[in-house]
Amino acid sequence: MAASDVPRSVLPIPHRAHVGLTTYDAKDPDTSYPPIEPLRPPAGAPNVLVVMLDDAGFGSSSAFGGPCETPTFERLADQGLRFNRFHTTALCSPTRQALLTGRNHHAVGMGGITEIATSAPGYSSILPDTASPLAETMKLNGYSTAQLGKCHEVPVWETSPAGPFRQWPLGSGFEYFYGFVGAETNQYYPALYDGVTPVEPSKTPEEGYHFTEDMTDKAITWIGQQKSLMPDKPFFMYFAPGATHAPHHAPPEWSAKYKGRFDAGWDAIREQTFARQKELGVIPADAELTARPDEISAWDDLPADLKPVLARQMEVYAGFMEHTDHHIGRLVDSLAELGILEDTLVYVIIGDNGASGEGTLNGTFNEIISLNGAAQLETTEFMAAHIDAFGTPAAYNHYAVGWAHAMDTPYQWTKQVASHFGGTRNGAIVHWPNGFQARGEIRSQFHHIIDVAATVLDVAGLPQPTFVNGIQQMPLHGVSMAYAFDDTAAPEARETQYFEMFCNRGIYHKGWTAVTRHSVPWEFHDALPALDDDVWELYDTSTDWTQARDLAAERPDKLAELQRLWLIEAVKYNVLPLDDRRIERFNSDLAGRPVLVKGNTQILYGGMGRLSENSVLNLKNKSHAVSAQVEIPDGGGQGVIIAQGGAFAGWSLYLHEGRPKYCHNLAGLNRFYVEADTPMPAGEHQLRMEFAYDGGGLAKGGLVTLYVDGDKVGEGRVEATVPMLYSGDETCDLGRDVGTPVSEDYTGTTSAFNGKIKWVQLDAGLNDNDHLITAEERFRIAMAIQ
């Protein structure tokens, strides 16, 4: 049967048994069976490469007038199309789930990032089986499939080595995955997976390692192999760098190119970008530059000693983006060298949301500090003293809110603010030489991230499946964009789209937008108004491209109409109930989501590692103990027994020069050490660390006591502790400290424990008065068990 005749609405495609004469002897002349044909999509189905950057605003890339040079993006746009009214959801996990399913993000359980999932259907982070991913559809229709880079769609209680892996890429239709699972990763020390297997980078930062280069190498190799072995089989690749999400990590030579370019400040950069955007035609000549919000300082009002630090933050970010563009260029060039670029539909989506305002008003050298609500601890003096280290392996940096606003030029607000285009409008480029005739043109039809899946199926000649694996599917919510490829004047196929993120709400309908901003991303603890007290704005974007002129007072009838339409769409797609809790939703008990580890005790065993923060017992802000049964070799012990986090926040229990030692790394600002007086003797012993928390709130200090076989061997104070998060990507590991080192006593390569770890037990008190079994009691119990 020809590929075009294969029924494809039910997947997997049912096998058709042979009907006809069955002979006794295969040599019989009447023996006849049709040849086995490998599954392939319809003739003419192109290769598909979807590239999506992270945390890049509409006004960041030079392809859309921004200050960050992106020659690859410009080249693809000049040979293809720029879509200048393309939209995302304003946050990463929701945008990615919407891209990969073709459905609105609340309808597929992703109303926020996975770390703040709740039990409400629109916010659970659980992908319903009625919304099979695009990659699964492509694979079951004969495509090879691969994902590289960021995966932030896995429920946090399923991110451990035990899985389950249904929402990991290999369980979501991708046959190959190389990347990281979570919100972000250290570009020099990434927490990598090959499929579901943890792997380590092939070289060190000192040897030139950077994750974007590494994942590009893997992508080029995978495509070369796929075309070598199955040249007639098209591929679907989702290429999602961690760039340009924080930490902003760029090899020094890339940031050096931008030295001095941002000294004029974010207000001037906004004006310059705005002028270039008009010259390019990506915004109309009569567009207005929206005002800078009062919440963001004018550049001229900033302290003089802070400005060099802020300029350096942006130099690093620009270098990071150009470095990313360079490696995407390598990937595109590899397609040309294989002779398949013209037959490949390439989507480049410059950002999964607007530029990130999560770096706080002054930016940060170590983002983990601000994520723990302690941005005030990083003074201007501290950042100035470390200015040359921004972007290097010594930093975990993020730029200031003012730069995020400038990278969203000409629109209002930033990432997370789904009400306004600054949070949701991202430049998109489509390149497909054999698919359409237009070159270097702009398309202004209104589109959304959910439209990509529908477009891919459309150009591949594939129907939306009605059943996948026996389960009836909800229809795609997206519409194909292919109608506009060769018709700049085609009426837009998407007339309505709702938006919601952290209760920032908006709706687009036939040119009009009604929006209300409920919160801003850099104010975590501020009291929020009642939802019904939010002030709505109204814009006619057919005459006001940038949402600069609020017409709410002039057209209350139109505003009311759109508010009602927003509510209808919200009910339709599981947006309700609205939930503006932020800090509380990180608490799984308050959020109502599952936790992997229950109770107050967890036993880990030697050889375990790559345990995400949601995979181990939470020891923060409470008294706790860590006990380890170990064998010390002759000649003395050395190395890490257990460590969680890394150089930018975490803790470690280890042996240094044979002596037990504990380190609490307070977000890179201070390291507190407690060390035993004498080395541990050879043989089997129990090492125990008890932490008596001071209590009285979050981030308080406590007394650390070290024991060996129930005998006290050391004591000391930790004056303050990490209250909320050790890392977005670094893990808990036994027998070594993977990634960056918690302590300055060892490196990643010297952290390996030279003895044997039988088990490590974590015990957490619920409050300051909880009883923890003493070291002597624990030792006696352990000996009795053995």
C-alpha positions in Angstrom: 0.0 0.0 0.0 1.3 3.4 -0.9 2.2 5.7 2.0 -0.5 8.2 0.8 -3.2 5.4 1.1 -2.4 4.4 4.7 -5.2 5.3 7.1 -3.6 7.5 9.7 -6.4 8.7 11.9 -6.0 5.8 14.4 -2.5 5.4 15.8 -0.6 3.1 15.9 -1.6 2.3 12.4 -3.3 -1.1 12.6 -1.5 -4.0 11.0 -3.3 -5.5 8.0 -3.1 -9.2 7.9 -2.5 -11.0 4.5 -5.7 -12.2 2.9 -5.3 -14.7 0.1 -4.0 -18.1 -0.8 -1.6 -19.7 1.7 0.6 -22.3 -0.1 2.3 -25.2 1.5 5.6 -24.8 -0.2 7.2 -21.3 -0.6 8.5 -22.4 -4.0 5.0 -22.9 -5.3 4.4 -20.4 -8.2 1.2 -19.4 -6.6 3.0 -18.2 -3.5 2.5 -14.5 -3.3 2.9 -11.9 -0.5 3.2 -8.2 -0.9 6.7 -6.9 0.0 7.1 -5.5 3.5 7.2 -1.7 3.3 8.7 0.2 6.3 6.3 2.8 7.7 6.8 6.2 6.1 4.8 9.4 6.0 3.2 10.5 2.8 5.4 11.4 -0.1 6.9 14.9 0.1 6.7 15.1 3.9 9.6 17.4 4.9 12.2 17.0 7.7 11.2 19.3 10.6 13.5 21.2 12.9 11.9 23.2 15.6 14.4 25.5 17.5 13.2 27.3 20.6 15.3 29.6 22.7 14.7 30.2 26.4 13.9 33.6 28.0 14.5 35.8 24.9 12.2 38.8 24.3 10.9 40.1 21.0 13.5 42.9 21.0 16.6 40.8 21.9 17.7 39.3 18.6 19.1 41.4 15.7 16.7 39.5 13.4 13.9 41.6 15.1 15.9 44.7 15.7 17.6 43.8 18.9 21.1 44.5 20.1 22.2 40.9 20.3 23.9 39.9 17.0 22.3 36.7 15.5 23.5 36.3 12.0 22.1 32.8 11.7 18.6 34.0 12.5 19.0 36.9 10.1 20.1 34.5 7.3 17.2 32.2 7.9 14.7 35.1 8.0 16.2 36.7 4.9 15.7 33.4 3.1 12.3 32.7 4.7 9.7 34.6 6.8 9.5 36.6 9.9 6.2 36.3 11.9 6.0 39.4 13.9 2.7 38.6 15.7 3.6 35.2 17.1 2.8 34.5 20.8 3.8 32.2 23.7 2.2 31.7 27.1 4.7 33.9 29.2 6.3 31.0 31.0 8.5 28.1 30.0 6.8 24.8 31.0 3.4 26.0 29.7 4.8 27.2 26.4 6.7 23.9 25.9 3.7 21.7 26.8 1.6 23.8 24.4 4.2 23.5 21.6 4.6 19.8 22.0 0.9 19.0 22.1 -0.8 21.7 20.0 -3.2 22.4 22.8 -3.7 25.4 25.2 -1.5 24.9 28.3 -4.2 24.7 30.9 -6.0 22.1 28.9 -2.9 19.9 29.1 -2.3 20.5 32.8 0.5 23.1 32.6 -0.9 26.3 34.0 2.5 27.0 35.6 5.9 25.5 35.9 6.1 22.0 37.1 7.7 23.0 40.5 4.4 24.8 41.5 1.9 22.2 40.2 -1.3 21.8 42.2 -4.1 19.2 42.2 -6.3 21.4 40.0 -6.6 19.9 36.5 -5.3 23.0 34.7 -2.3 23.2 37.0 -1.4 19.6 37.8 1.6 19.3 35.3 0.1 15.9 34.3 -0.4 15.5 30.6 -3.8 13.9 30.0 -3.7 10.8 27.8 -6.3 12.5 25.6 -3.6 14.9 24.4 -0.9 12.6 22.8 2.2 14.7 22.0 3.1 15.8 18.5 6.3 13.7 18.6 4.3 10.6 19.2 2.1 11.3 16.2 5.1 11.9 14.0 6.8 8.7 15.2 3.7 6.6 14.6 3.5 8.0 11.1 7.0 7.0 10.2 9.2 9.9 11.3 12.5 9.6 13.2 12.2 11.8 16.3 14.8 13.5 18.6 14.8 16.1 21.3 17.9 17.9 22.5 18.3 20.4 25.3 15.7 21.5 27.9 12.9 19.3 29.1 10.7 21.1 31.6 7.5 19.1 31.3 8.1 16.3 33.8 6.1 16.4 37.0 8.6 17.1 39.8 7.8 13.9 41.7 8.7 11.9 38.5 12.2 13.4 38.0 14.1 10.8 40.0 16.1 7.9 38.5 13.0 5.7 39.4 10.8 7.6 37.0 8.1 6.8 35.8 9.2 8.2 32.5 5.9 8.7 30.7 6.4 12.5 30.4 10.1 12.3 29.8 11.0 12.7 26.1 11.4 9.0 25.5 7.9 8.4 26.9 6.5 11.3 24.8 7.3 10.2 21.3 11.0 11.0 21.0 13.3 8.1 20.1 16.4 10.1 21.2 17.0 12.6 24.0 20.1 14.4 25.1 19.7 17.2 27.5 18.5 18.2 31.0 15.3 17.9 32.9 14.2 21.0 34.8 13.9 24.8 34.6 17.6 25.6 34.0 21.1 24.2 34.0 24.6 25.3 34.5 26.0 25.6 31.0 29.5 24.5 32.2 28.3 21.8 34.6 25.0 20.5 33.2 23.0 17.7 34.8 22.7 15.7 31.6 20.7 12.7 30.5 21.1 10.4 27.5 17.6 9.1 27.3 16.9 8.4 30.9 20.5 7.6 31.9 22.5 10.2 33.7 25.8 11.1 32.0 28.6 13.5 32.6 30.0 16.1 30.2 32.8 14.8 28.1 35.3 17.5 29.2 35.7 20.3 31.8 35.0 24.0 31.4 38.8 24.5 31.5 39.0 22.3 28.4 36.4 24.4 26.7 33.1 22.6 27.6 29.8 24.5 27.1 26.4 22.7 26.9 25.1 24.5 23.8 28.1 23.3 21.8 27.8 19.8 23.2 24.1 19.4 22.4 24.7 20.8 18.9 27.4 18.2 18.4 25.0 15.5 19.4 22.3 16.9 17.1 24.6 17.0 14.1 25.7 13.4 14.8 22.2 12.2 15.2 21.0 13.7 12.0 24.0 12.4 10.1 23.4 8.9 11.4 19.7 9.1 10.6 20.3 10.2 7.0 23.1 7.6 6.6 20.9 4.7 7.7 17.4 5.8 6.6 17.8 8.5 3.9 14.2 8.2 2.8 12.8 8.7 6.3 12.2 12.3 7.4 13.1 13.4 10.9 11.3 15.6 13.5 13.8 17.3 15.8 13.0 19.6 18.7 16.2 21.6 19.5 15.7 23.6 22.8 18.9 25.1 24.2 19.1 26.1 27.9 20.1 29.4 26.4 19.3 32.2 27.0 17.8 31.3 30.4 19.8 32.1 33.5 22.5 31.4 34.4 23.8 33.5 31.6 27.0 31.6 30.7 29.1 32.6 27.7 32.7 31.9 26.8 34.6 35.2 27.5 35.4 35.9 23.9 31.7 36.1 23.0 30.9 38.6 25.8 34.1 40.6 25.0 32.6 41.5 21.6 30.0 43.7 23.4 32.4 45.6 25.7 31.0 49.1 26.2 27.9 48.6 23.9 25.5 48.9 26.8 27.1 51.7 28.8 24.3 54.0 27.7 21.8 52.0 29.7 18.5 50.3 29.1 16.5 53.4 28.2 18.9 54.3 25.4 19.0 50.7 24.2 15.3 50.6 24.0 15.2 53.7 21.8 17.9 52.3 19.5 16.1 48.9 19.2 12.8 50.6 18.5 14.3 52.6 15.6 15.9 49.5 14.1 12.6 47.6 14.4 10.9 50.2 12.3 13.8 50.1 9.8 13.4 46.3 9.5 9.6 46.6 9.2 9.0 44.2 12.1 6.8 46.9 13.6 4.8 49.5 11.7 6.2 53.0 11.1 3.5 54.5 13.3 4.0 52.2 16.2 4.5 53.9 19.6 7.2 52.9 22.1 5.4 52.0 25.3 6.4 53.7 28.6 8.8 52.2 31.1 6.8 51.1 34.2 7.3 53.0 37.4 8.5 49.8 39.0 11.6 49.9 36.9 14.1 52.7 37.5 15.3 55.1 34.8 18.9 54.4 33.9 19.8 58.0 34.7 18.5 57.6 38.3 20.7 54.6 39.1 23.8 54.9 41.3 27.0 55.5 39.3 28.8 52.6 41.0 26.0 50.2 39.9 26.0 51.0 36.2 29.2 49.2 35.2 27.9 46.0 36.9 24.6 46.4 35.0 26.3 47.0 31.7 28.4 43.9 32.2 25.3 41.8 32.9 24.0 42.8 29.5 27.3 42.2 27.7 27.3 38.7 29.0 23.7 38.1 28.0 24.3 39.4 24.4 27.4 37.2 24.1 25.3 34.2 25.4 22.7 34.8 22.7 25.2 35.3 19.8 27.1 32.2 21.0 23.8 30.3 20.8 23.0 31.6 17.4 26.5 30.5 16.2 25.9 26.9 17.3 22.4 26.8 15.7 24.2 28.0 12.6 26.4 25.0 12.8 23.3 22.8 12.9 21.7 24.5 10.0 25.0 24.3 8.0 25.1 20.6 8.7 21.7 20.2 7.0 23.0 22.1 4.0 26.1 19.9 3.8 23.9 16.8 3.8 21.8 18.4 1.0 18.6 18.4 3.0 18.2 22.0 4.2 15.9 23.0 1.3 13.7 20.0 2.2 13.5 20.9 5.9 10.9 23.0 7.5 12.8 25.1 10.1 11.0 27.0 12.9 13.1 29.3 15.0 11.1 30.6 17.9 13.2 33.3 19.7 12.0 32.7 23.2 9.5 30.6 25.1 8.3 33.8 26.7 9.3 37.4 27.1 12.7 38.3 28.5 13.1 37.3 32.2 12.5 39.9 34.9 13.4 37.3 37.6 16.9 38.6 38.1 15.5 41.4 40.4 15.9 45.1 40.0 19.7 45.1 40.3 20.5 41.7 38.7 22.5 39.0 40.5 25.8 37.3 40.5 24.2 34.1 41.9 20.6 33.7 40.9 20.1 31.1 43.7 20.3 34.0 46.2 17.3 35.8 44.6 15.4 32.5 44.2 15.7 32.1 48.0 14.3 35.6 48.5 17.5 37.1 49.7 18.5 39.4 46.8 19.4 42.1 49.2 22.4 40.2 50.4 24.2 40.8 47.1 25.4 44.4 47.4 26.7 46.6 44.6 30.1 46.2 46.2 29.9 42.4 46.1 28.9 42.4 42.4 31.5 45.0 41.5 34.2 42.9 43.1 33.2 39.9 41.0 32.5 41.9 37.7 35.1 40.0 35.7 33.6 36.6 36.7 30.1 37.3 35.3 29.4 34.6 32.6 32.2 32.3 33.7 32.0 29.0 35.6 32.4 31.0 38.9 29.1 32.7 38.4 25.4 31.9 38.2 24.3 35.2 37.0 21.1 36.9 35.8 20.6 40.4 34.5 18.5 43.2 36.0 14.8 43.7 35.3 15.6 46.9 33.3 17.4 44.8 30.7 14.5 42.4 30.4 12.2 45.2 29.7 14.6 46.5 27.1 14.8 43.1 25.5 11.0 43.2 25.1 11.0 46.4 23.1 8.6 47.9 22.1 6.2 46.2 24.4 5.2 46.5 28.1 6.4 44.2 30.9 8.3 40.9 30.8 8.1 37.1 31.2 5.3 35.9 33.5 3.1 38.9 32.6 0.8 37.2 30.2 -1.5 40.1 30.0 0.8 42.2 27.8 2.8 41.5 24.7 6.1 42.0 26.5 5.5 38.6 28.2 3.9 36.8 25.2 5.1 38.2 21.9 8.2 36.4 20.5 9.8 36.7 17.1 9.3 33.6 15.0 11.2 32.6 11.8 10.1 30.0 9.3 12.5 28.7 6.7 11.6 26.1 4.0 13.0 26.8 0.6 11.1 23.9 -1.1 7.9 24.7 0.7 7.1 28.3 -0.3 8.4 30.9 -2.7 8.5 33.9 -0.4 11.9 35.2 0.7 12.7 37.8 3.3 9.1 38.8 3.9 7.2 39.6 7.0 3.9 37.9 8.0 1.7 39.8 10.5 -1.1 37.3 11.0 -1.8 36.7 14.7 -0.5 33.3 15.8 0.3 31.3 18.9 2.6 28.6 20.0 -0.2 26.0 19.8 -0.3 26.6 16.0 3.1 25.0 15.4 1.9 21.4 15.8 -1.0 22.0 13.5 1.3 23.5 10.9 3.8 20.5 11.1 1.0 18.0 10.6 -0.4 20.1 7.7 2.8 20.3 5.7 3.6 16.6 6.4 0.2 15.6 5.0 -0.8 14.0 8.3 -4.3 14.1 9.9 -4.8 15.0 13.5 -5.3 11.5 15.0 -8.7 10.7 16.5 -7.4 7.8 18.6 -3.8 7.2 19.9 -3.1 3.9 21.7 -6.8 3.2 22.0 -7.6 6.6 23.6 -9.8 9.2 21.9 -8.0 12.5 21.5 -9.1 16.0 22.2 -8.8 18.1 19.0 -5.8 20.3 18.5 -6.4 23.9 19.6 -4.0 25.2 17.1 -4.5 26.2 13.4 -2.0 25.7 10.6 0.1 28.7 9.7 0.9 27.3 6.2 -1.9 29.4 4.6 0.2 32.5 5.1 3.5 31.2 3.8 3.0 32.5 0.3 0.2 35.0 1.0 1.1 38.1 3.0 -2.5 39.4 2.8 -4.3 36.1 3.8 -6.9 36.7 6.5 -5.6 35.4 9.8 -6.8 32.0 10.8 -6.6 32.7 14.5 -9.1 35.3 15.7 -9.2 34.6 19.4 -6.6 33.6 22.0 -6.8 33.8 25.8 -3.7 34.3 28.1 -3.2 33.6 31.8 -0.1 33.3 34.0 0.0 33.9 37.7 -3.4 35.6 37.3 -2.1 38.0 34.8 -4.8 37.7 32.3 -5.6 38.8 28.7 -7.5 38.0 25.6 -7.1 38.7 22.0 -10.2 38.8 19.7 -10.3 40.2 16.2 -7.7 42.9 16.8 -8.8 43.9 20.3 -7.0 43.0 23.5 -8.3 43.2 27.1 -5.7 42.7 29.7 -5.1 42.9 33.5 -1.8 42.7 35.3 -2.2 41.1 38.7 1.5 40.7 39.7 5.1 41.2 38.6 7.8 38.5 38.6 10.4 40.2 40.7 8.1 40.9 43.7 7.7 37.5 45.4 6.3 38.6 48.7 4.1 41.6 48.0 0.5 41.4 49.0 -1.7 41.0 46.0 -5.1 42.6 45.3 -8.3 40.6 45.2 -8.8 39.2 41.7 -12.0 41.2 41.2 -10.1 44.4 42.1 -7.6 44.0 39.2 -7.7 46.9 36.8 -8.4 45.9 33.2 -7.0 47.7 30.2 -8.3 47.8 26.6 -6.3 48.2 23.4 -7.3 48.3 19.7 -4.2 46.6 18.2 -5.4 47.2 14.7 -4.5 50.9 15.2 -2.2 50.6 18.3 0.4 47.9 17.5 2.2 48.0 20.9 -0.7 48.4 23.4 0.3 51.9 24.2 -3.1 53.6 24.4 -5.5 52.3 26.9 -9.1 52.7 25.7 -10.9 51.2 28.8 -12.4 54.4 29.9 -13.6 55.3 26.4 -15.0 51.8 25.4 -16.4 50.2 28.6 -18.8 48.2 26.4 -16.0 46.6 24.4 -14.0 45.9 27.6 -17.0 44.1 29.2 -17.5 42.1 26.0 -13.9 40.9 26.1 -13.8 40.3 29.8 -16.8 38.0 29.4 -15.1 36.2 26.4 -12.0 35.7 28.6 -14.1 34.0 31.2 -15.8 31.7 28.6 -12.4 30.7 27.3 -11.0 30.2 30.8 -13.8 27.8 31.7 -13.4 26.0 28.3 -9.7 25.3 28.9 -9.4 24.6 32.6 -8.0 28.0 33.6 -10.2 28.2 36.7 -9.7 28.3 39.6 -7.3 31.2 39.4 -4.4 30.7 41.8 -2.1 33.6 42.7 -0.1 31.8 45.4 3.6 31.8 44.7 5.7 30.7 47.6 2.9 28.5 49.0 2.8 26.4 45.8 6.4 25.3 46.2 5.1 23.5 49.3 3.7 20.2 48.0 1.3 19.8 51.0 -0.3 23.2 50.4 -0.4 22.6 46.6 -1.9 19.1 46.9 0.6 17.4 44.5 2.3 14.1 45.2 5.6 13.9 46.9 8.1 11.1 46.1 9.4 10.8 49.7 6.9 10.5 52.5 7.5 10.7 56.2 10.5 12.1 58.1 13.1 9.4 57.2 14.8 8.3 54.0 17.5 5.7 53.4 19.8 6.1 50.4 22.2 3.4 49.3 25.7 3.5 47.9 25.8 4.2 44.2 22.7 6.3 44.2 23.0 9.7 42.5 21.4 12.4 40.3 18.6 12.7 42.8 16.7 15.9 42.1 15.7 18.2 45.0 12.2 16.8 44.9 13.6 13.3 45.2 15.1 13.6 48.6 13.9 14.5 52.1 13.6 18.2 52.6 16.0 19.1 55.5 15.7 22.9 55.2 14.5 25.1 58.1 14.3 22.3 60.6 16.5 20.2 62.9 17.8 17.1 61.1 20.4 14.4 61.0 22.4 12.6 58.4 23.8 9.1 59.3 26.1 7.1 57.1 27.3 3.5 57.4 30.7 3.4 55.7 33.8 1.3 55.3 37.1 3.3 55.6 40.1 1.8 53.7 43.5 1.2 55.1 45.5 4.4 54.9 42.5 6.6 55.7 39.3 7.9 54.1 38.9 10.7 51.6 36.0 12.2 49.6 32.3 12.9 49.7 29.8 10.6 51.4 26.8 12.7 50.4 26.3 16.1 48.9 23.3 18.1 47.8 23.5 21.2 45.6 26.8 22.7 44.5 29.0 25.8 44.5 26.1 28.2 44.5 24.2 26.6 47.4 24.1 23.3 49.1 25.6 21.1 51.8 28.1 18.2 52.0 29.2 15.6 54.4 32.7 14.2 53.6 36.1 13.2 54.8 39.0 15.7 54.4 42.4 14.4 55.2 40.7 11.5 56.9 38.6 13.7 59.2 34.8 13.9 59.0 33.7 17.4 57.8 30.5 19.2 57.1 30.0 22.2 54.9 26.9 24.3 54.5 27.2 26.6 51.5 25.0 29.7 52.0 24.3 30.6 48.3 28.0 31.2 47.6 28.1 34.1 50.0 29.6 32.1 52.9 30.7 28.5 53.6 30.3 27.2 57.2 32.6 24.3 58.1 32.5 21.9 61.0 35.3 19.4 61.2 36.2 16.5 63.5 39.3 16.6 65.6 40.7 13.2 64.5 40.5 11.0 61.4 38.1 8.1 61.1 39.9 4.8 61.6 40.0 2.1 59.0 37.1 -0.4 59.0 33.3 -0.2 59.2 31.9 2.8 61.1 28.9 5.0 61.4 29.3 8.7 60.8 26.5 11.0 61.9 25.9 14.7 61.5 23.2 16.3 63.7 21.9 19.8 63.0 20.0 21.5 65.8 18.1 24.3 64.1 17.8 27.6 66.0 14.1 28.0 64.9 12.2 31.2 64.8 11.6 31.3 61.0 13.3 30.5 57.7 17.0 30.5 56.9 18.1 30.5 60.6 21.3 28.9 61.8 22.0 26.0 64.1 24.5 23.8 65.9 26.3 21.1 64.0 27.6 18.1 65.9 29.6 15.2 64.3 29.7 11.7 65.7 31.6 8.6 64.9 30.1 5.3 66.3 28.1 7.4 68.7 31.0 9.3 70.1 31.1 13.1 69.6 34.1 14.1 67.5 33.3 17.7 66.4 31.0 20.6 66.9 30.4 24.1 65.4 28.0 26.7 64.3 26.2 27.4 61.1 25.0 31.0 61.3 22.5 30.9 58.5 21.1 28.4 56.1 19.5 28.1 52.6 15.8 28.4 53.1 14.1 27.4 49.9 16.2 26.0 47.0 19.7 24.6 46.6 19.7 24.5 42.9 17.6 24.4 39.8 19.6 21.5 38.4 22.4 20.2 40.7 21.4 17.1 42.5 22.0 15.0 45.6 24.7 12.3 45.1 26.4 9.6 47.2 30.1 8.9 46.9 31.0 12.1 45.0 29.8 15.6 44.4 28.6 15.8 40.8 28.7 19.2 39.0 30.1 22.1 40.9 31.5 21.4 44.4 29.7 22.5 47.5 33.0 22.8 49.5 36.3 24.4 48.6 38.1 21.3 50.0 37.7 19.3 46.8 36.8 19.6 43.1 34.4 17.6 41.1 37.2 15.3 40.0 38.7 14.8 43.5 35.4 14.4 45.3 35.1 10.6 44.9 34.9 8.7 48.1 37.7 6.1 48.4 35.8 3.8 50.7 32.5 2.0 50.6 29.1 3.5 51.4 26.5 1.0 52.6 23.7 3.4 53.3 23.0 7.0 54.3 19.9 7.9 56.3 18.3 11.3 56.4 16.1 12.2 59.4 14.1 15.4 59.4 12.3 17.0 62.4 8.9 18.6 61.7 9.7 21.5 64.0 12.2 22.7 66.5 10.8 20.5 69.3 10.8 17.2 67.4 12.9 14.5 68.9 15.7 13.1 66.8 17.2 9.7 67.7 20.6 10.4 69.2 23.8 9.3 67.4 24.4 6.7 70.1 20.9 5.3 69.7 21.2 5.2 65.9 24.5 3.4 66.1 23.1 0.7 68.5 20.0 0.2 66.2 22.2 -0.1 63.1 24.5 -2.6 64.8 21.5 -4.6 66.0 20.0 -4.7 62.4 23.3 -6.0 61.1 
